[in-house]
Amino acid sequence: GGGGGGDNECDPGEAPDVIVGDLYDIRRWGETSDGYTGFSVATDSCNVGTCWLKWFNATTEKPVIAQHAFRMMDGRFMQIGQSWLKHGFTALALDTCSPDCIEPPDGSHLGVNCSDPYSASLNGTQTRLGPKFEVNATSGVYNWPPAMFDDEGDAAFKRLAVKNSDLDPNENAGALYFVEGQYVTLDDAEAGNGNNNSSYRRVEVVETRGGFDMDLVFGDDAFRTVRERAALFAWADHDPDVTIHSFEDPDTGLFHAAVKVTDNGDGTWHYEYAVQNQTSHLSGASFSIPVGDSLTPSNLFFYSVDYHSGEPYTNLPWTAEVVDGMLTWSTEAFADNENANALRWGTIYNFAFDFPGAPENGDGGLGLFRPFGDGTVGSLGFPTLVPATTSPCNNDGSCDPDENCIGCPDDCEGIGPDADGDGVNVCFDCDDTSGVVWARPGAVQDLRIDMTAEGSRLDWGQPDPPGGLLPSFGVVRSTDPRFGTLECLHDGSGVSSLLDTDLPATGELYHYLARASNACGLGFGPVGSSSDGTERVLPDCP
């Protein structure tokens, strides 16, 4: 049995339990021509169970290892990179997690209380990396040999690929960074021990050789490996305003949903959600929050980490709509596209919006992607903070003292209270004494264009101060760098991203500009200057 000298084969009532005991090194492999840097993370696994963990080389009975990267910045926690999976080949018998390692007779098992390290170089060797799409993280089942196992490529191929723009300190002031290691293996999953196989560690980003590197920090408890804790918990561990709820069952695997709500100070609140699929093979296809039928969400945001190096999945962003009082982001259904951009295991997706309703306890919803064995498609509910959806609007054409006129547009046409004491008593009473709410917004910041298989993905940040009240955005495209002729691609909503699926004709280039407006008028903000130094003037959109 489990404690009998060198014999710790699995008897009835005993089970292996692999965890990530340490993330102890990072290797930078270099940059690619399309703006990514390739990394790999060293992992040290431990068997904290009561019997051997199988580690049979060149079979389906050994661990596969995923490596992930994350950034926490401006109240948001995002996954900025993922790797393909390192396939284990032999297990050592070291003492990272315990001095009481019971060593097996050879490297085909990880013994009880024993640890096994894989260096950053081994975890980044391209001919030992297989794709995620063949691995069921709920059951631990996968194919052998994996697809494209012997294929090699550029510095980020199959490795932990991170955009340089997500690492550049000039573009990410105040950001905190984290890496995560995750093991998946058959006998651990069959024993019901697959949900503690992720650990995270905080890292630092430094500039090196004209690029960027991720480094470990030693001798500081704040940077130690946090065992058996998925990366999303780093957000709550470093921000007391974040709450997380985990939800699972044996059929669906393990998810975590985190939320942070911030008062915008203008009668609206910002709702920021992040959902991590840790082990679910069924995956997520939609994310829903109740918003009611009378108030309108704005500044909608979605983000998903890219698949790369030949994984078959699309990177198309999820679309958002309000139906029957629910704000729902969703991807394509499994029946329509089995390779849709679902929330698959080992990934975090982000959802955010502004809303004129204060936070209260409620329930969110996650629609599943793959059907159950009987063909039905399930959904999961989870407790979280949601906006209050009771509207004070009475739709009588005038703004009453208890009405929030940001959320009551039908009551903002007549005379209302003088909210700021400035002698002006229009319903939408933008504070005349404030140079911010009435001001024309500054230039939109951080317009990023990433080429994907589906087209050009554009993301941008908030406008320079003064930002105005409730910024909305417009984007134009032109084949003329002077924008003498242009097309309007964005309708002025609060969404700060879009996917342009059109391609320029042969010999042409597309040029893009983004700009902001605010709810108190004065049109769009600036989009830069022409070559003669004068401000560029563009027509309104749409």
C-alpha positions as CSV (number, residue, x, y, z in Angstrom):
1,G,0.0,0.0,0.0
2,G,0.8,3.7,0.1
3,G,3.1,3.7,3.1
4,G,4.8,0.4,2.8
5,G,8.5,1.2,2.2
6,G,9.2,1.3,-1.6
7,D,5.9,-0.3,-2.5
8,N,3.3,2.4,-3.0
9,E,1.4,1.0,-5.9
10,C,-2.3,2.0,-5.9
11,D,-4.5,-0.3,-3.7
12,P,-8.2,0.2,-3.3
13,G,-8.9,3.4,-1.4
14,E,-5.6,5.0,-2.5
15,A,-5.1,7.6,-5.3
16,P,-2.4,9.7,-6.8
17,D,-2.7,13.5,-6.6
18,V,-0.3,15.7,-8.7
19,I,0.1,19.4,-8.0
20,V,2.5,22.1,-9.2
21,G,4.9,22.5,-6.3
22,D,7.0,25.3,-7.8
23,L,7.4,27.5,-10.9
24,Y,11.2,28.0,-10.6
25,D,12.5,29.5,-13.8
26,I,11.5,31.3,-17.1
27,R,13.3,31.2,-20.4
28,R,12.9,33.8,-23.1
29,W,13.4,32.2,-26.6
30,G,13.2,35.4,-28.6
31,E,10.9,37.6,-30.6
32,T,9.0,36.8,-33.8
33,S,8.4,39.0,-36.9
34,D,4.8,39.5,-36.0
35,G,5.4,41.1,-32.5
36,Y,5.3,38.1,-30.2
37,T,7.9,36.9,-27.7
38,G,8.2,33.2,-26.9
39,F,8.7,32.0,-23.3
40,S,8.6,28.8,-21.3
41,V,8.2,28.2,-17.6
42,A,10.0,25.6,-15.5
43,T,7.6,23.4,-13.4
44,D,8.2,21.2,-10.5
45,S,5.4,18.7,-9.8
46,C,4.7,16.9,-6.6
47,N,2.6,13.8,-5.8
48,V,0.6,14.6,-2.6
49,G,-1.6,11.6,-3.0
50,T,-1.4,8.1,-1.3
51,C,0.0,6.0,-4.2
52,W,2.1,6.2,-7.4
53,L,1.2,8.6,-10.2
54,K,1.7,7.0,-13.7
55,W,4.4,8.5,-15.9
56,F,4.7,6.1,-18.8
57,N,6.7,7.7,-21.6
58,A,5.2,7.7,-25.2
59,T,1.7,6.7,-23.9
60,T,-1.5,8.4,-22.8
61,E,-0.7,7.6,-19.1
62,K,1.6,10.5,-18.3
63,P,1.1,14.2,-17.5
64,V,0.9,17.0,-20.0
65,I,1.8,20.5,-18.9
66,A,0.3,23.9,-19.8
67,Q,2.0,27.3,-19.2
68,H,0.0,30.5,-19.1
69,A,0.7,34.3,-18.7
70,F,-1.5,37.1,-17.2
71,R,-1.5,40.8,-16.7
72,M,-3.3,42.8,-13.9
73,M,-3.8,46.5,-14.8
74,D,-6.3,49.3,-14.4
75,G,-8.8,47.1,-12.5
76,R,-8.7,44.2,-15.1
77,F,-7.1,40.8,-15.0
78,M,-6.4,39.3,-18.4
79,Q,-4.7,36.3,-19.9
80,I,-2.1,37.4,-22.3
81,G,-0.5,34.1,-23.4
82,Q,-0.9,30.4,-23.5
83,S,1.4,27.5,-24.6
84,W,1.0,24.2,-26.2
85,L,1.4,21.2,-23.9
86,K,4.7,19.7,-22.8
87,H,4.4,15.9,-22.7
88,G,6.2,14.3,-19.8
89,F,8.7,11.5,-20.4
90,T,10.2,10.3,-17.0
91,A,9.8,11.2,-13.3
92,L,12.5,11.8,-10.8
93,A,12.2,11.5,-7.0
94,L,13.1,14.8,-5.4
95,D,11.9,16.5,-2.2
96,T,10.4,19.9,-3.3
97,C,7.1,19.4,-1.3
98,S,8.2,16.9,1.3
99,P,11.3,15.3,2.9
100,D,9.5,12.0,2.9
101,C,9.7,11.0,-0.8
102,I,8.9,7.2,-1.2
103,E,11.0,6.6,-4.4
104,P,9.6,4.2,-7.0
105,P,12.1,1.7,-8.6
106,D,12.3,3.6,-11.9
107,G,11.1,6.8,-13.7
108,S,7.7,5.4,-14.8
109,H,5.9,6.7,-11.7
110,L,6.0,9.7,-9.5
111,G,6.3,8.4,-5.9
112,V,4.3,9.5,-2.9
113,N,5.7,12.8,-1.5
114,C,8.2,12.9,-4.4
115,S,8.7,15.8,-6.8
116,D,9.8,16.0,-10.5
117,P,11.3,19.1,-12.1
118,Y,11.1,20.0,-15.8
119,S,13.4,22.9,-16.7
120,A,12.2,25.9,-18.7
121,S,14.3,24.6,-21.6
122,L,12.6,21.2,-21.6
123,N,9.1,22.8,-21.2
124,G,9.9,24.9,-24.3
125,T,11.4,22.2,-26.5
126,Q,9.1,22.4,-29.5
127,T,9.4,18.7,-30.4
128,R,8.0,17.8,-27.0
129,L,4.9,20.1,-27.3
130,G,1.5,18.9,-28.4
131,P,-1.7,20.9,-29.0
132,K,-4.4,21.6,-26.4
133,F,-7.3,20.6,-28.7
134,E,-6.7,16.9,-28.3
135,V,-6.7,16.9,-24.5
136,N,-9.8,16.5,-22.3
137,A,-8.9,18.2,-19.0
138,T,-11.9,16.9,-17.2
139,S,-11.2,13.2,-17.8
140,G,-7.4,13.4,-18.5
141,V,-7.9,11.6,-21.8
142,Y,-5.9,12.6,-24.9
143,N,-4.3,11.3,-28.1
144,W,-0.9,9.7,-28.6
145,P,1.1,10.6,-30.5
146,P,-0.2,14.2,-30.6
147,A,-0.7,16.2,-33.8
148,M,2.3,18.2,-35.1
149,F,4.5,16.8,-32.3
150,D,7.7,16.9,-34.3
151,D,7.0,20.3,-35.9
152,E,9.3,23.3,-35.2
153,G,9.0,26.9,-36.0
154,D,9.9,30.5,-34.9
155,A,10.7,31.6,-31.3
156,A,7.1,31.6,-30.2
157,F,5.9,28.6,-32.1
158,K,4.0,26.2,-29.7
159,R,5.6,28.1,-26.7
160,L,4.1,30.6,-24.3
161,A,3.5,33.3,-26.9
162,V,2.9,36.9,-25.5
163,K,2.4,40.1,-27.6
164,N,5.2,42.6,-27.0
165,S,2.6,45.3,-26.7
166,D,1.2,43.5,-23.6
167,L,4.7,43.6,-22.0
168,D,6.0,47.0,-23.0
169,P,6.3,49.1,-19.7
170,N,5.5,52.3,-21.7
171,E,2.1,50.9,-22.7
172,N,1.4,49.0,-19.4
173,A,2.2,51.4,-16.6
174,G,1.6,49.9,-13.2
175,A,0.9,46.4,-14.5
176,L,1.5,43.3,-12.4
177,Y,2.3,40.0,-14.2
178,F,1.8,36.4,-13.4
179,V,2.6,32.9,-14.8
180,E,0.7,29.7,-14.2
181,G,1.6,26.0,-14.6
182,Q,-1.1,23.3,-15.0
183,Y,-0.8,19.5,-15.2
184,V,-3.4,17.2,-16.7
185,T,-3.1,13.4,-16.4
186,L,-5.4,10.4,-16.6
187,D,-5.1,8.6,-13.2
188,D,-5.1,11.9,-11.3
189,A,-8.4,12.9,-13.1
190,E,-9.9,9.5,-12.6
191,A,-9.3,9.8,-8.9
192,G,-11.2,13.1,-8.8
193,N,-8.0,15.1,-8.0
194,G,-7.7,17.1,-11.2
195,N,-8.9,20.4,-9.8
196,N,-5.9,21.3,-7.7
197,N,-3.4,21.0,-10.5
198,S,-2.8,24.7,-11.2
199,S,-0.4,27.0,-9.3
200,Y,0.6,30.6,-10.1
201,R,3.5,32.9,-9.4
202,R,4.0,36.7,-9.8
203,V,6.9,37.7,-12.1
204,E,8.5,41.0,-13.3
205,V,8.8,42.3,-16.8
206,V,12.2,43.8,-17.8
207,E,13.5,45.3,-21.0
208,T,16.3,43.2,-22.6
209,R,18.1,43.3,-26.0
210,G,15.6,45.7,-27.4
211,G,12.7,43.5,-26.3
212,F,11.0,42.3,-23.1
213,D,11.7,39.5,-20.7
214,M,9.7,38.0,-17.8
215,D,11.9,37.3,-14.7
216,L,11.3,35.6,-11.4
217,V,11.9,37.5,-8.2
218,F,13.5,35.5,-5.4
219,G,13.7,36.2,-1.7
220,D,10.3,38.0,-1.6
221,D,7.2,36.1,-0.2
222,A,5.0,38.2,-2.5
223,F,6.6,36.5,-5.5
224,R,6.6,32.9,-4.3
225,T,4.7,30.1,-6.1
226,V,1.1,29.9,-4.8
227,R,0.3,26.2,-4.8
228,E,-3.0,24.7,-5.8
229,R,-4.4,28.1,-6.7
230,A,-5.5,29.0,-10.2
231,A,-4.2,32.2,-11.7
232,L,-7.5,34.1,-11.5
233,F,-7.1,34.1,-7.7
234,A,-4.1,36.4,-8.1
235,W,-6.5,39.1,-8.9
236,A,-8.4,38.8,-5.6
237,D,-5.1,38.2,-3.8
238,H,-3.8,41.6,-5.0
239,D,-7.1,43.6,-5.1
240,P,-9.5,43.5,-2.0
241,D,-12.4,44.7,-4.2
242,V,-12.4,41.5,-6.3
243,T,-14.7,38.6,-5.3
244,I,-14.5,35.1,-6.8
245,H,-16.9,32.2,-6.9
246,S,-15.9,28.7,-8.1
247,F,-18.5,26.3,-9.5
248,E,-18.1,22.7,-10.7
249,D,-19.5,19.2,-10.9
250,P,-17.9,16.0,-12.1
251,D,-19.5,16.3,-15.6
252,T,-18.7,19.9,-16.3
253,G,-15.3,20.5,-14.7
254,L,-14.2,23.6,-12.7
255,F,-14.8,27.2,-13.5
256,H,-14.1,30.4,-11.5
257,A,-15.9,33.7,-12.0
258,A,-14.4,37.0,-10.6
259,V,-16.0,40.5,-10.4
260,K,-14.9,44.0,-9.5
261,V,-17.4,46.9,-9.5
262,T,-16.2,50.5,-9.5
263,D,-18.4,53.7,-9.0
264,N,-17.8,55.9,-12.0
265,G,-19.0,58.9,-10.1
266,D,-21.5,60.0,-12.8
267,G,-24.5,57.9,-11.9
268,T,-23.0,54.8,-13.5
269,W,-20.9,51.8,-12.3
270,H,-18.3,49.9,-14.1
271,Y,-18.7,46.1,-14.0
272,E,-15.6,44.0,-14.7
273,Y,-15.8,40.2,-14.9
274,A,-13.2,37.5,-15.7
275,V,-14.1,33.8,-16.0
276,Q,-11.5,31.1,-15.9
277,N,-12.2,27.6,-17.3
278,Q,-9.7,25.5,-15.3
279,T,-10.7,21.9,-16.3
280,S,-14.0,21.9,-18.3
281,H,-14.0,20.0,-21.5
282,L,-17.5,21.1,-22.2
283,S,-16.2,24.7,-22.2
284,G,-18.2,27.9,-22.2
285,A,-20.2,29.4,-25.1
286,S,-22.0,32.4,-23.5
287,F,-21.8,34.7,-20.4
288,S,-24.9,36.5,-19.1
289,I,-25.6,39.2,-16.5
290,P,-29.1,40.5,-15.8
291,V,-29.6,44.2,-16.7
292,G,-33.4,44.4,-17.1
293,D,-35.3,46.0,-20.0
294,S,-35.4,49.7,-19.1
295,L,-31.8,50.7,-18.5
296,T,-29.0,50.5,-21.2
297,P,-25.5,49.1,-20.7
298,S,-22.6,51.0,-22.4
299,N,-18.9,50.7,-22.9
300,L,-19.1,47.0,-23.6
301,F,-15.9,45.1,-23.6
302,F,-14.8,41.5,-24.4
303,Y,-11.3,39.9,-24.6
304,S,-10.0,36.4,-25.2
305,V,-6.4,35.2,-25.3
306,D,-5.3,34.1,-28.8
307,Y,-4.8,30.5,-29.9
308,H,-1.7,30.0,-32.1
309,S,0.7,27.8,-33.9
310,G,-1.9,25.7,-35.7
311,E,-4.6,25.1,-33.0
312,P,-7.8,24.8,-35.1
313,Y,-9.9,27.2,-33.0
314,T,-10.9,30.7,-34.3
315,N,-10.1,33.8,-32.4
316,L,-13.3,35.6,-33.3
317,P,-14.5,37.9,-30.5
318,W,-17.8,37.1,-28.8
319,T,-20.8,39.3,-29.7
320,A,-23.0,41.0,-27.1
321,E,-26.8,41.7,-27.1
322,V,-29.5,42.3,-24.5
323,V,-32.4,39.8,-24.8
324,D,-35.2,39.4,-22.3
325,G,-33.4,41.6,-19.7
326,M,-30.1,39.7,-20.0
327,L,-26.8,41.1,-21.3
328,T,-25.2,38.1,-23.0
329,W,-21.9,37.7,-24.8
330,S,-21.7,34.5,-27.0
331,T,-19.7,32.6,-29.5
332,E,-20.9,30.3,-32.3
333,A,-22.8,27.2,-31.2
334,F,-21.0,23.9,-31.2
335,A,-23.6,22.6,-33.8
336,D,-22.6,25.3,-36.2
337,N,-18.8,25.3,-35.6
338,E,-17.0,22.8,-33.4
339,N,-13.9,25.1,-33.6
340,A,-15.6,28.2,-32.5
341,N,-13.8,30.5,-29.9
342,A,-15.3,28.8,-26.9
343,L,-14.0,29.4,-23.3
344,R,-11.9,26.2,-23.2
345,W,-9.8,24.8,-20.4
346,G,-6.8,26.7,-19.3
347,T,-8.1,30.1,-20.4
348,I,-9.6,33.3,-18.9
349,Y,-12.0,35.5,-20.9
350,N,-13.0,39.1,-19.9
351,F,-16.4,40.8,-20.0
352,A,-17.2,44.4,-18.9
353,F,-19.7,47.2,-19.2
354,D,-21.0,50.4,-17.6
355,F,-24.5,50.6,-16.2
356,P,-26.7,53.1,-14.3
357,G,-27.5,50.6,-11.5
358,A,-25.6,50.1,-8.3
359,P,-24.2,46.6,-7.5
360,E,-26.2,44.0,-5.6
361,N,-26.0,40.3,-5.1
362,G,-27.4,38.2,-7.9
363,D,-26.7,35.4,-10.3
364,G,-24.8,35.3,-13.6
365,G,-25.0,32.5,-16.2
366,L,-22.5,30.5,-18.2
367,G,-23.9,28.6,-21.2
368,L,-21.9,25.5,-22.1
369,F,-20.4,24.8,-25.5
370,R,-20.2,21.1,-26.0
371,P,-23.3,19.0,-25.5
372,F,-23.7,16.3,-22.9
373,G,-23.8,12.7,-23.9
374,D,-27.6,12.8,-24.5
375,G,-27.2,15.7,-26.9
376,T,-28.5,18.5,-24.7
377,V,-26.5,21.6,-24.1
378,G,-26.3,22.8,-20.5
379,S,-25.8,26.0,-18.6
380,L,-24.4,26.9,-15.1
381,G,-25.5,29.6,-12.7
382,F,-23.2,31.3,-10.2
383,P,-23.6,34.0,-7.5
384,T,-21.9,37.3,-8.2
385,L,-22.4,41.1,-8.1
386,V,-24.9,42.3,-10.7
387,P,-26.4,45.8,-11.3
388,A,-29.7,46.8,-9.8
389,T,-32.2,46.8,-12.7
390,T,-35.2,48.6,-11.1
391,S,-35.7,51.7,-13.1
392,P,-36.9,55.0,-11.5
393,C,-38.0,56.1,-15.0
394,N,-41.7,57.0,-15.3
395,N,-41.5,58.1,-18.9
396,D,-43.6,61.2,-18.4
397,G,-41.2,63.5,-20.5
398,S,-39.8,65.4,-17.5
399,C,-36.9,64.6,-15.2
400,D,-38.0,64.1,-11.6
401,P,-35.6,64.5,-8.6
402,D,-35.3,60.7,-8.0
403,E,-34.7,59.8,-11.7
404,N,-31.3,59.1,-13.0
405,C,-31.4,60.9,-16.3
406,I,-28.5,59.0,-17.7
407,G,-30.7,56.0,-17.6
408,C,-34.0,57.7,-18.4
409,P,-33.6,59.1,-21.9
410,D,-37.4,59.5,-22.4
411,D,-37.5,61.8,-19.4
412,C,-34.7,64.1,-20.4
413,E,-36.5,66.3,-22.9
414,G,-38.2,68.7,-20.5
415,I,-37.4,70.9,-17.6
416,G,-35.9,69.1,-14.6
417,P,-34.1,69.8,-11.3
418,D,-31.0,71.9,-11.0
419,A,-28.7,69.0,-10.0
420,D,-25.5,71.0,-9.6
421,G,-26.9,74.4,-8.4
422,D,-25.6,76.3,-11.4
423,G,-28.9,77.9,-12.3
424,V,-29.4,75.6,-15.3
425,N,-32.3,73.2,-14.8
426,V,-32.3,71.1,-17.9
427,C,-32.9,67.4,-17.4
428,F,-29.6,66.0,-18.5
429,D,-27.8,68.6,-16.3
430,C,-24.2,68.2,-17.2
431,D,-22.4,70.3,-14.6
432,D,-21.7,73.7,-16.2
433,T,-19.1,74.4,-13.6
434,S,-17.0,71.3,-14.5
435,G,-14.5,71.5,-17.3
436,V,-14.6,67.8,-17.6
437,V,-18.1,66.6,-18.3
438,W,-18.7,69.3,-21.0
439,A,-15.3,69.1,-22.4
440,R,-14.5,67.7,-25.8
441,P,-12.6,64.4,-25.1
442,G,-8.9,64.1,-25.8
443,A,-7.4,61.7,-28.3
444,V,-8.2,58.0,-27.9
445,Q,-5.2,56.1,-26.5
446,D,-3.5,52.8,-27.4
447,L,-5.1,51.9,-30.7
448,R,-3.8,48.4,-31.4
449,I,-4.2,46.4,-34.5
450,D,-3.6,42.6,-34.5
451,M,-3.8,40.5,-37.6
452,T,-5.7,37.3,-37.1
453,A,-6.9,34.5,-39.4
454,E,-10.3,36.3,-39.4
455,G,-9.1,39.8,-40.1
456,S,-7.8,42.9,-38.4
457,R,-8.7,43.0,-34.7
458,L,-8.7,46.6,-33.3
459,D,-8.6,47.5,-29.6
460,W,-8.2,50.9,-28.0
461,G,-8.2,52.6,-24.6
462,Q,-9.9,55.5,-23.0
463,P,-9.4,59.1,-24.3
464,D,-6.9,61.5,-22.9
465,P,-8.2,63.9,-20.2
466,P,-10.6,65.5,-20.3
467,G,-12.4,62.4,-21.2
468,G,-15.9,63.8,-21.0
469,L,-19.0,61.9,-19.6
470,L,-19.7,58.4,-20.8
471,P,-17.3,58.2,-23.7
472,S,-18.4,56.5,-26.9
473,F,-16.2,55.8,-29.9
474,G,-16.1,56.0,-33.6
475,V,-13.6,54.3,-36.0
476,V,-12.9,55.1,-39.6
477,R,-10.9,53.3,-42.3
478,S,-9.3,54.5,-45.4
479,T,-6.9,53.4,-48.2
480,D,-5.7,57.0,-48.2
481,P,-3.2,57.8,-45.5
482,R,-4.5,61.4,-45.5
483,F,-8.1,60.1,-45.1
484,G,-9.4,62.1,-48.1
485,T,-12.0,59.3,-48.5
486,L,-13.0,57.0,-45.7
487,E,-15.5,54.4,-44.4
488,C,-17.1,54.5,-41.0
489,L,-16.7,51.1,-39.3
490,H,-18.0,51.9,-35.7
491,D,-21.3,53.4,-34.8
492,G,-20.3,55.5,-31.8
493,S,-21.2,52.9,-29.1
494,G,-19.2,52.4,-25.9
495,V,-17.6,49.2,-27.2
496,S,-13.8,49.7,-27.4
497,S,-13.0,46.9,-29.9
498,L,-14.0,45.6,-33.3
499,L,-13.0,43.0,-35.9
500,D,-12.6,44.2,-39.5
501,T,-13.0,41.1,-41.7
502,D,-12.5,43.0,-45.0
503,L,-9.2,42.7,-46.7
504,P,-7.6,45.5,-48.8
505,A,-7.2,45.0,-52.5
506,T,-3.8,43.9,-53.8
507,G,-1.3,46.8,-53.5
508,E,-3.5,48.7,-51.0
509,L,-3.2,49.3,-47.3
510,Y,-5.9,50.0,-44.7
511,H,-5.4,53.0,-42.3
512,Y,-7.5,53.3,-39.2
513,L,-8.3,56.2,-36.8
514,A,-10.3,56.0,-33.6
515,R,-11.9,58.9,-31.7
516,A,-14.2,59.6,-28.7
517,S,-17.2,61.6,-28.0
518,N,-19.2,62.2,-24.7
519,A,-22.7,62.4,-23.6
520,C,-22.7,66.1,-23.0
521,G,-22.1,67.0,-26.6
522,L,-19.4,68.9,-28.6
523,G,-18.8,66.0,-31.0
524,F,-15.9,63.8,-31.5
525,G,-12.4,64.3,-30.1
526,P,-9.2,64.8,-32.1
527,V,-7.6,62.1,-34.3
528,G,-4.2,63.7,-34.7
529,S,-2.7,66.2,-37.1
530,S,-2.0,66.4,-40.8
531,S,1.5,66.7,-42.1
532,D,1.2,70.5,-42.0
533,G,0.5,70.5,-38.2
534,T,-3.2,71.3,-38.5
535,E,-5.7,69.1,-36.7
536,R,-7.1,66.5,-39.0
537,V,-10.9,67.0,-39.7
538,L,-13.1,64.0,-40.4
539,P,-16.8,63.8,-41.0
540,D,-19.1,62.4,-38.3
541,C,-20.1,58.7,-38.1
542,P,-22.1,56.7,-38.9
